[in-house]
Amino acid sequence: MLTRRQFSKLIIGTGILSSGNLWRVSAPDASLAQSASPDCDLLIKGGTVIDPGQNLHAALDVAVKNGKILEVSPDIPVARARSVVSAKGKIVTPGLVDAHVHVFEGMGPIPVNADLYCLERGVTTAVDTGSTGYAGIAAFKKYVIRPSATRIYALLDINGFGVMMGLAGEYGNLDWVNSQSTVRAAEENKPDVVGIKCRLSRETTGPNDLEVLKRALEAAEACHLPLMVHIGDSYSPLREIISRMRKGDVLTHCLNGRPNGILDANRKLLPEVLQARQQGIFFDLGHGSNSFDFDVAEECLQQNFIPDTISSDLAATSINGPTFDLITTVSKFLPLGLSLDQVIERVTVRPTRVFNFGVELGSLRPGTVADISIIEVREGTFVFADTDGKKRTGRQKLQSAATIRGGRLYVNRSEDLVNS
């Protein structure tokens, strides 16, 4: 895991991370700022603000002070700011939240570096979903959560080791699936731990999936946290799994094309799925390397069923395709007919309704933490692939242009962003 200092050195070397010259404003702006006693640290000027949580979609400037949003208004004078970032021709959103990643770097073959694959690509907050359980959460906090520039939270896998061993059948030994140990670890590591996770694929649980689910639900209930349930070729039918879940729990990999998914043999949504949504169960995308099927997505969208959250399931198995990152995953829903506001909503305010992060995220409301993403909407012809090799062509692709975390400009991919 890179330390914050190592990350800064690495990205500065590539010209991406903000440094002294990136904070400069032009000479006229600087002189005005000095004479006018600026009242904000950073001004993001000239962009289109999309903040679904506040129903905002308008040309607005964003002022930041002391790491928090100071003001969101049209035409804020540059004289008020110590530093100015031009977002002309780009969109400005609350910092993107990826509700499903694996970033316990160095522990097993799956997790990746959060700062390089999340923060550098527009994600200010990432939820690691079960890279470890009770056996490794203390190390995850010390060596990943604390030193990372990315804001990271964790779901504890009901298996003590999570996915860090990288082995199939890890739930085969139920001695490792310990509710009491999971509850104790969750309580000791709140607020970094925001949920419990279990994976119910046949290759993971064998015939033990309902027993694993039972123990995961016991743990989640005892520590008053939501449970995220991974589906995809489960041993038991989905109706038996989802009927046991509670309001506030999360079903992830909801648009996978594997057996025992959310569609029946006639390609219609299972009644139990519709009932679960009505009862307050959330549905998460969790793209990953084998959990997103364009055909399933299109069938669901035609039946007015859209995932509550769009997430990447970022891991070493998918960073070079077909997932790449969250911003690419989000882009795949544009050719399917979702609007820009709809996709941004599912990576900003929606995840904050699923998990209690202990701080208000997903919004540009004045007084909230200044986590901000500046995004370029590229026009052209773009071919996107799902995890089965099916392709769809779109006319737009989103690309991260800059990332601001806690009021600090960390990543800048476009030289025209800064008035210099």
C-alpha positions in Angstrom: 0.0 0.0 0.0 1.4 3.4 -0.9 1.6 5.9 1.8 0.1 9.3 1.3 3.6 10.8 0.7 4.6 8.0 -1.7 1.3 8.5 -3.6 2.0 12.3 -3.9 5.5 11.7 -5.1 4.4 9.1 -7.7 1.6 11.2 -9.1 3.6 14.5 -9.1 6.1 12.6 -11.1 3.5 12.0 -13.8 2.2 15.5 -13.7 -1.2 14.5 -12.4 -1.3 15.3 -8.7 -1.8 19.0 -7.8 1.3 20.8 -6.6 2.3 24.4 -6.1 2.1 25.4 -9.7 -1.3 23.8 -10.0 -2.8 26.1 -7.4 -1.6 29.3 -9.1 -4.1 31.7 -10.5 -3.3 34.2 -13.2 -1.5 37.4 -12.3 -4.7 39.6 -12.5 -6.7 37.2 -10.4 -3.9 37.0 -7.8 -3.6 40.8 -7.5 -7.4 41.1 -7.1 -7.4 38.4 -4.5 -4.7 40.1 -2.5 -6.6 43.4 -2.5 -10.0 41.9 -1.7 -9.0 39.7 1.2 -10.3 36.4 -0.3 -12.8 34.5 1.8 -12.4 31.1 0.2 -9.5 28.8 -0.4 -10.5 27.4 -3.7 -13.1 28.4 -6.4 -14.3 26.0 -9.1 -15.5 28.3 -11.8 -17.5 27.9 -15.0 -18.7 24.3 -14.7 -22.1 22.7 -14.8 -23.0 21.5 -11.3 -24.9 18.2 -11.2 -25.9 17.5 -7.6 -28.9 15.1 -7.7 -29.3 15.1 -3.9 -30.2 18.8 -4.2 -31.9 18.6 -7.6 -29.2 20.9 -9.0 -28.3 20.9 -12.7 -27.1 24.3 -13.6 -24.2 26.6 -14.5 -22.8 27.3 -11.0 -19.5 28.0 -9.3 -18.4 26.2 -6.1 -16.4 27.9 -3.4 -14.5 25.9 -0.8 -13.1 27.0 2.6 -11.4 25.0 5.3 -12.1 21.8 3.5 -15.8 22.4 3.3 -18.3 23.7 0.7 -18.7 27.4 1.4 -21.1 28.4 -1.4 -22.6 27.2 -4.6 -23.8 30.1 -6.7 -23.6 31.6 -10.2 -20.8 34.0 -11.0 -18.8 34.0 -7.8 -16.1 36.6 -8.3 -12.5 35.2 -8.7 -11.3 38.0 -6.3 -12.8 36.1 -3.4 -10.6 33.0 -4.0 -6.9 32.3 -3.2 -6.9 29.7 -6.0 -9.2 29.3 -9.0 -9.9 26.1 -11.0 -11.6 26.5 -14.3 -14.3 23.8 -15.0 -15.5 25.4 -18.2 -17.1 22.8 -20.5 -17.1 20.2 -17.7 -19.5 19.0 -15.0 -18.9 19.4 -11.3 -20.4 16.8 -9.0 -20.1 15.7 -5.4 -17.1 13.4 -5.0 -17.9 10.0 -6.5 -18.7 7.1 -4.2 -17.8 3.6 -5.2 -19.9 1.3 -3.1 -18.1 -1.9 -4.0 -14.3 -2.2 -4.3 -11.4 -4.4 -3.1 -8.5 -2.3 -2.0 -6.6 -4.2 0.8 -3.5 -4.0 -1.4 -0.8 -6.5 -0.7 -3.2 -9.0 0.9 -3.9 -11.6 -1.7 -4.1 -11.4 -5.5 -7.4 -9.4 -5.8 -7.1 -6.0 -4.1 -5.7 -2.9 -5.7 -4.3 0.5 -4.6 -7.2 2.8 -3.7 -5.4 6.1 -4.5 -4.3 5.0 -7.9 -7.5 3.4 -9.0 -10.1 5.4 -7.1 -8.9 8.9 -6.2 -6.9 9.3 -9.4 -10.1 8.5 -11.3 -12.6 10.7 -9.6 -13.7 8.5 -6.7 -13.3 10.3 -3.3 -15.0 7.6 -1.2 -14.7 3.8 -1.6 -16.3 1.0 0.3 -14.2 -2.1 0.5 -16.6 -5.0 0.5 -15.2 -8.0 2.3 -11.5 -8.0 1.3 -11.1 -9.1 4.9 -13.2 -10.2 7.8 -12.5 -10.2 11.6 -9.0 -11.6 11.1 -7.6 -8.7 9.2 -9.7 -5.6 9.8 -7.2 -4.1 12.3 -4.4 -4.4 9.7 -6.7 -3.0 7.0 -7.3 0.1 9.1 -3.7 0.6 10.0 -2.1 0.0 6.6 -4.8 1.0 4.1 -7.6 3.1 5.5 -5.5 5.5 7.6 -2.6 6.3 5.2 -4.8 6.5 2.0 -5.8 9.8 0.6 -9.0 8.1 -0.6 -11.8 8.0 2.0 -12.2 4.3 2.7 -14.8 2.3 4.6 -15.1 -1.5 5.0 -17.7 -4.2 5.0 -16.5 -7.2 7.1 -16.8 -10.5 5.3 -18.5 -13.1 7.5 -15.5 -15.4 6.7 -12.7 -14.2 8.9 -10.2 -14.0 6.0 -12.5 -12.5 3.4 -11.1 -12.7 -0.2 -7.5 -12.0 0.8 -6.5 -15.6 0.5 -7.9 -15.7 -3.1 -9.2 -19.3 -2.8 -12.4 -20.9 -4.0 -14.5 -22.7 -1.4 -13.4 -20.5 1.5 -16.8 -20.9 3.2 -16.4 -24.7 3.0 -15.1 -24.6 6.6 -17.9 -23.2 8.6 -15.6 -22.8 11.6 -14.3 -19.7 9.9 -17.8 -18.3 9.5 -18.1 -16.9 13.0 -20.9 -14.5 13.8 -19.6 -13.6 17.3 -16.1 -12.8 16.1 -17.5 -10.7 13.3 -19.7 -8.7 15.6 -16.8 -8.1 18.0 -14.6 -6.9 15.2 -17.3 -4.7 13.7 -18.0 -3.0 17.0 -14.3 -2.4 17.7 -13.7 -0.9 14.3 -16.7 1.4 13.9 -17.1 3.9 12.2 -14.7 2.5 9.6 -16.8 -0.6 9.4 -20.2 0.2 7.8 -21.6 -3.2 7.0 -21.2 -7.0 6.8 -20.6 -9.0 3.6 -21.3 -12.6 2.5 -20.6 -14.2 -0.9 -23.1 -16.8 -2.0 -21.7 -18.1 -5.2 -21.8 -21.9 -5.6 -17.9 -22.0 -5.9 -17.6 -20.1 -2.6 -20.2 -21.8 -0.4 -21.1 -25.1 -2.0 -24.3 -26.2 -0.4 -23.7 -24.1 2.7 -25.1 -20.8 1.2 -28.2 -20.5 3.4 -26.2 -21.3 6.6 -23.6 -18.7 5.6 -26.4 -16.2 5.0 -28.0 -17.1 8.4 -24.7 -16.4 10.2 -24.1 -13.2 8.3 -27.6 -11.9 9.1 -27.1 -12.7 12.8 -23.9 -10.7 12.8 -25.4 -7.8 10.9 -28.4 -7.7 13.2 -26.3 -7.8 16.3 -24.1 -4.9 15.3 -26.9 -2.9 13.7 -25.4 -2.8 10.2 -26.6 -3.6 6.7 -25.6 -6.8 5.1 -24.4 -7.0 1.5 -25.2 -10.3 -0.2 -23.1 -11.3 -3.3 -25.1 -13.4 -5.7 -24.1 -15.2 -9.0 -24.7 -18.9 -9.6 -25.7 -19.5 -6.0 -26.5 -23.1 -4.9 -29.9 -22.1 -3.7 -32.5 -20.2 -5.8 -32.4 -16.5 -5.4 -36.0 -16.4 -4.0 -34.8 -18.4 -0.9 -31.9 -15.9 -0.4 -33.7 -12.6 -0.9 -36.7 -13.6 1.2 -34.4 -13.8 4.2 -32.9 -10.3 3.7 -33.9 -7.3 5.8 -34.9 -3.7 5.0 -31.6 -1.8 4.4 -29.7 -4.9 3.2 -27.9 -4.8 -0.2 -28.0 -7.4 -3.0 -24.9 -6.9 -5.1 -24.1 -8.1 -8.7 -27.8 -7.6 -9.4 -27.3 -7.5 -13.2 -25.1 -10.6 -13.7 -26.0 -13.1 -16.3 -25.2 -16.2 -14.2 -27.8 -18.8 -13.0 -30.2 -17.8 -10.1 -30.3 -14.2 -11.1 -33.1 -11.6 -10.7 -34.8 -12.6 -14.0 -37.0 -15.7 -14.4 -37.0 -18.1 -17.4 -39.2 -15.7 -19.3 -36.8 -12.8 -18.7 -39.2 -11.2 -16.3 -38.2 -9.8 -12.9 -38.8 -12.3 -10.1 -41.8 -11.3 -7.9 -39.5 -11.7 -4.9 -37.2 -9.1 -6.4 -40.0 -6.5 -6.8 -41.2 -7.3 -3.3 -37.7 -6.9 -1.9 -37.3 -3.4 -3.4 -40.7 -2.4 -2.0 -39.5 -3.6 1.4 -36.4 -1.4 1.3 -33.7 -3.8 0.1 -31.1 -2.1 -2.1 -29.7 -3.4 -5.4 -26.1 -2.7 -6.3 -24.4 -3.3 -9.6 -21.0 -4.6 -8.6 -19.7 -4.8 -12.2 -16.4 -6.7 -11.6 -14.9 -9.3 -13.9 -18.0 -11.5 -14.3 -21.1 -9.7 -12.9 -22.5 -7.3 -15.5 -24.5 -8.5 -18.5 -25.8 -6.0 -21.1 -28.8 -8.2 -22.0 -29.9 -8.5 -18.4 -29.4 -4.8 -17.9 -31.6 -4.0 -20.9 -34.3 -6.4 -19.8 -34.4 -4.8 -16.3 -34.4 -1.2 -17.6 -37.3 -2.1 -19.9 -39.2 -3.2 -16.8 -38.2 0.1 -15.0 -35.8 -1.6 -12.7 -32.6 0.4 -12.3 -29.8 -0.5 -9.7 -29.9 1.8 -6.6 -26.1 2.1 -6.8 -23.6 1.7 -9.7 -20.3 0.3 -8.4 -17.2 -1.1 -10.0 -16.3 -4.1 -7.8 -12.8 -2.9 -8.6 -10.1 -5.6 -8.3 -6.9 -6.7 -10.0 -9.0 -9.1 -12.2 -10.9 -6.2 -13.8 -8.8 -3.0 -13.8 -7.4 -3.8 -17.2 -10.9 -4.6 -18.5 -13.8 -5.0 -18.6 -14.4 -2.8 -15.6 -11.4 -0.4 -15.7 -12.8 2.0 -13.1 -16.0 3.5 -11.8 -16.2 6.3 -14.3 -16.1 3.8 -17.2 -18.7 1.6 -15.5 -21.0 4.6 -15.1 -20.5 5.5 -18.8 -21.9 2.1 -19.8 -25.3 3.1 -18.7 -25.5 6.1 -21.0 -26.1 4.0 -24.2 -28.6 2.0 -22.3 -30.8 5.1 -21.9 -30.0 6.5 -18.5 -29.5 10.2 -18.2 -26.4 12.0 -16.9 -28.3 12.9 -13.8 -29.5 9.4 -13.2 -26.0 7.9 -13.4 -24.5 10.6 -11.2 -27.2 10.1 -8.6 -26.2 6.5 -8.3 -22.5 7.3 -7.5 -23.1 10.3 -5.3 -26.2 10.6 -3.0 -27.6 7.1 -3.4 -24.7 5.2 -1.7 -25.1 7.6 1.3 -28.6 6.2 1.7 -27.3 2.7 1.9 -24.4 3.2 4.3 -24.0 5.4 7.3 -20.6 7.1 6.7 -20.8 9.2 9.8 -20.2 12.3 7.7 -22.4 13.9 5.1 -21.1 12.9 1.7 -22.6 12.8 -1.8 -23.6 16.5 -1.7 -22.3 19.9 -2.5 -24.5 21.5 0.2 -22.7 24.4 2.0 -21.2 23.1 5.2 -20.5 19.6 3.9 -17.1 18.2 3.3 -15.6 19.4 0.0 -15.3 16.1 -1.8 -15.7 17.1 -5.5 -15.3 15.4 -8.9 -14.8 17.4 -12.1 -15.8 15.3 -15.1 -15.4 15.7 -18.8 -18.1 14.4 -21.1 -16.4 13.2 -24.2 -18.3 13.0 -27.4 -17.6 10.5 -30.1 -18.1 6.8 -30.8 -17.3 4.5 -27.9 -17.6 0.7 -27.7 -18.3 -0.7 -24.2 -18.1 -4.3 -23.2 -19.8 -6.3 -20.5 -18.3 -9.2 -18.6 -19.4 -11.8 -21.2 -17.9 -9.9 -24.1 -21.2 -8.4 -25.4 -20.7 -4.9 -26.7 -22.7 -1.7 -26.9 -21.8 1.5 -28.7 -22.4 4.9 -27.1 -21.9 8.5 -28.2 -20.6 9.8 -24.8 -18.0 8.6 -22.4 -17.3 10.2 -19.0 -13.7 10.8 -17.9 -12.4 12.1 -14.7 -10.7 15.5 -15.1 -9.9 16.4 -11.5 -10.5 15.2 -8.0 -10.9 17.3 -4.8 -10.9 15.5 -1.5 -11.5 17.4 1.7 -10.9 20.7 -0.1 -7.6 19.7 -1.6 -7.0 19.4 -5.3 -5.3 16.0 -5.6 -5.6 15.0 -9.2 -5.7 17.0 -12.4 -5.8 15.4 -15.8 -6.3 18.5 -17.8 -4.0 21.5 -18.1 -6.8 23.8 -19.0 -8.4 23.4 -15.6 -6.2 25.9 -13.9 -6.0 29.6 -14.6 -2.2 30.0 -14.9 
